């Protein structure tokens, strides 16, 4: 009889673990979809001097989405003295904030390099 009770308890624990894993998987999928939508929105942001999308120029290096919909865009610029840096960063932030599901966005400069043209 105790073996049967232990077995039922183990099965119940396994069901709980499976439900937790499903919830984690759903959050990860939602996070990836939100990331894709943010990247798509960032395609509308053009470097004013180069006339091309910051995504096409490979300036967007990473997009991090947390469980609350807060987005951090990690990107590079061409030079630390870029005269339009504030404009480009503001446009990227605004583009991310326009995406449904984004509760907050920030842009972080992670380096400087010549863009892929």
C-alpha positions as CSV (number, residue, x, y, z in Angstrom):
1,X,0.0,0.0,0.0
2,X,2.8,2.5,0.8
3,X,4.4,1.8,-2.5
4,X,1.2,2.8,-4.2
5,X,1.0,6.0,-2.2
6,X,4.7,6.9,-2.9
7,X,4.1,6.2,-6.6
8,X,1.1,8.5,-6.7
9,X,3.0,11.2,-4.9
10,X,5.9,10.8,-7.4
11,X,3.4,11.0,-10.3
12,X,1.9,14.1,-8.8
13,X,5.3,15.7,-8.4
14,X,6.2,14.9,-12.0
15,X,3.0,16.5,-13.2
16,X,3.9,19.7,-11.2
17,X,7.3,19.7,-12.8
18,X,5.9,19.3,-16.2
19,X,3.5,22.2,-15.7
20,X,6.4,24.4,-14.5
21,X,8.4,23.4,-17.5
22,X,5.5,24.2,-19.8
23,X,5.1,27.7,-18.2
24,X,8.8,28.3,-18.7
25,X,8.7,27.2,-22.3
26,X,5.7,29.5,-23.0
27,X,7.5,32.5,-21.5
28,X,10.6,31.7,-23.6
29,X,8.5,31.5,-26.7
30,X,6.7,34.7,-25.9
31,X,10.1,36.4,-25.2
32,X,11.5,35.2,-28.6
33,X,8.4,36.4,-30.5
34,X,8.6,39.8,-28.7
35,X,12.3,40.0,-29.6
36,X,11.4,39.3,-33.3
37,X,8.8,42.0,-33.3
38,X,11.2,44.5,-31.7
39,X,13.8,43.6,-34.3
40,X,11.3,44.1,-37.1
41,X,10.3,47.5,-35.7
42,X,14.0,48.5,-35.5
43,X,14.3,47.9,-39.2
44,X,12.4,51.2,-39.6
45,X,15.2,53.1,-37.8
46,X,17.7,54.5,-40.3
47,X,21.1,55.9,-39.7
48,X,20.6,59.4,-41.1
49,X,24.2,59.7,-42.5
50,X,24.3,56.2,-44.1
51,X,20.6,56.1,-45.2
52,X,20.2,52.4,-44.2
53,X,18.5,50.6,-41.4
54,X,20.4,50.1,-38.2
55,X,19.5,46.4,-38.4
56,X,20.8,46.1,-42.0
57,X,24.0,47.8,-41.0
58,X,24.4,45.2,-38.2
59,X,24.4,47.9,-35.5
60,X,21.9,45.9,-33.4
61,X,23.9,43.3,-31.6
62,X,21.4,41.9,-29.1
63,X,17.9,42.3,-27.8
64,X,17.2,41.2,-24.2
65,X,13.6,40.8,-23.1
66,X,12.8,40.2,-19.4
67,X,9.7,38.5,-18.0
68,X,8.0,41.9,-17.5
69,X,8.3,43.0,-21.2
70,X,11.3,45.3,-20.5
71,X,13.6,45.4,-23.5
72,X,17.2,46.3,-23.7
73,X,18.7,46.9,-27.1
74,X,22.4,46.4,-27.3
75,X,23.9,48.2,-30.3
76,X,27.1,49.7,-31.7
77,X,27.7,53.0,-33.3
78,X,30.3,54.1,-35.8
79,X,32.2,56.3,-33.5
80,X,32.0,57.6,-29.9
81,X,31.8,61.1,-31.4
82,X,28.9,60.3,-33.6
83,X,27.1,63.7,-34.0
84,X,23.7,62.0,-34.4
85,X,24.2,59.4,-31.6
86,X,21.4,60.8,-29.4
87,X,19.0,60.9,-32.3
88,X,19.7,57.3,-33.4
89,X,19.4,56.0,-29.8
90,X,16.1,57.9,-29.3
91,X,14.7,56.6,-32.5
92,X,15.6,53.0,-31.6
93,X,14.1,53.4,-28.1
94,X,10.9,54.8,-29.6
95,X,10.6,52.0,-32.2
96,X,10.9,49.4,-29.5
97,X,8.4,51.1,-27.2
98,X,5.8,51.1,-30.1
99,X,5.8,47.3,-30.1
100,X,2.8,45.7,-28.3
101,X,4.0,43.8,-25.3
102,X,7.0,46.1,-24.6
103,X,6.5,47.8,-21.2
104,X,9.8,49.7,-21.3
105,X,12.8,50.0,-23.6
106,X,16.3,51.2,-23.2
107,X,19.2,51.3,-25.6
108,X,22.7,50.4,-24.5
109,X,25.8,51.2,-26.6
110,X,28.1,48.2,-26.4
111,X,30.9,49.4,-28.7
112,X,31.9,51.2,-31.8
113,X,32.7,49.7,-35.2
114,X,32.2,50.4,-38.9
115,X,28.8,49.1,-40.0
116,X,28.4,46.3,-42.5
117,X,27.6,48.0,-45.7
